[in-house]
């Protein structure tokens, strides 16, 4: 487990504020909040850079 609170990769809302849903991307687990879910579903290209940056940050030094 990580010491950092679970947070939406797109907007940063934490699980203490809103429920979060697990999302898997390139084998890594991320979270998305209900407010960002429509963007992920209907405009995935608009959040592609953010999830790629979150992935790069999460996997930095693992490789």
C-alpha positions in Angstrom: 0.0 0.0 0.0 1.1 3.5 -0.7 1.2 6.4 1.8 -0.4 8.8 -0.6 -4.2 9.0 -0.6 -6.1 7.7 -3.5 -6.8 10.5 -6.0 -8.4 11.0 -9.4 -5.6 11.1 -12.0 -7.4 13.8 -13.9 -8.5 16.4 -11.3 -6.9 15.3 -8.1 -10.1 14.8 -6.0 -9.3 12.4 -3.2 -11.3 9.5 -1.9 -12.1 11.5 1.2 -14.0 13.9 -1.0 -15.8 11.6 -3.5 -16.0 7.9 -4.3 -13.4 6.8 -6.8 -13.4 4.1 -9.4 -10.3 2.0 -10.3 -9.0 2.3 -13.9 -6.2 0.2 -15.3 -3.8 1.6 -17.8 -0.8 -0.2 -19.2 -1.0 -2.6 -16.2 -1.0 0.1 -13.6 -4.0 1.0 -11.3 -5.3 4.6 -11.3 -8.5 6.2 -10.0 -11.1 8.4 -11.6 -13.8 10.3 -9.9 -17.5 10.5 -11.1 -17.0 14.1 -12.4 -14.2 13.0 -14.7 -15.8 9.7 -15.8 -17.7 11.3 -18.7 -14.5 12.8 -20.1 -12.8 9.5 -19.9 -15.7 7.7 -21.7 -16.7 10.3 -24.3 -13.6 12.4 -24.8 -10.8 10.0 -23.9 -8.4 12.0 -26.1 -8.8 15.0 -23.8 -7.5 13.1 -20.8 -4.9 10.9 -22.7 -2.0 13.3 -21.8 -3.0 13.4 -18.1 -3.2 9.6 -17.7 0.1 9.1 -19.7 1.8 11.7 -17.4 0.3 9.9 -14.3 1.6 6.6 -15.7 5.1 8.0 -16.3 5.2 9.4 -12.8 4.0 6.2 -11.3 6.5 4.0 -13.1 9.5 6.3 -12.9 12.5 4.5 -11.5 10.8 1.1 -12.1 12.6 0.2 -15.1 
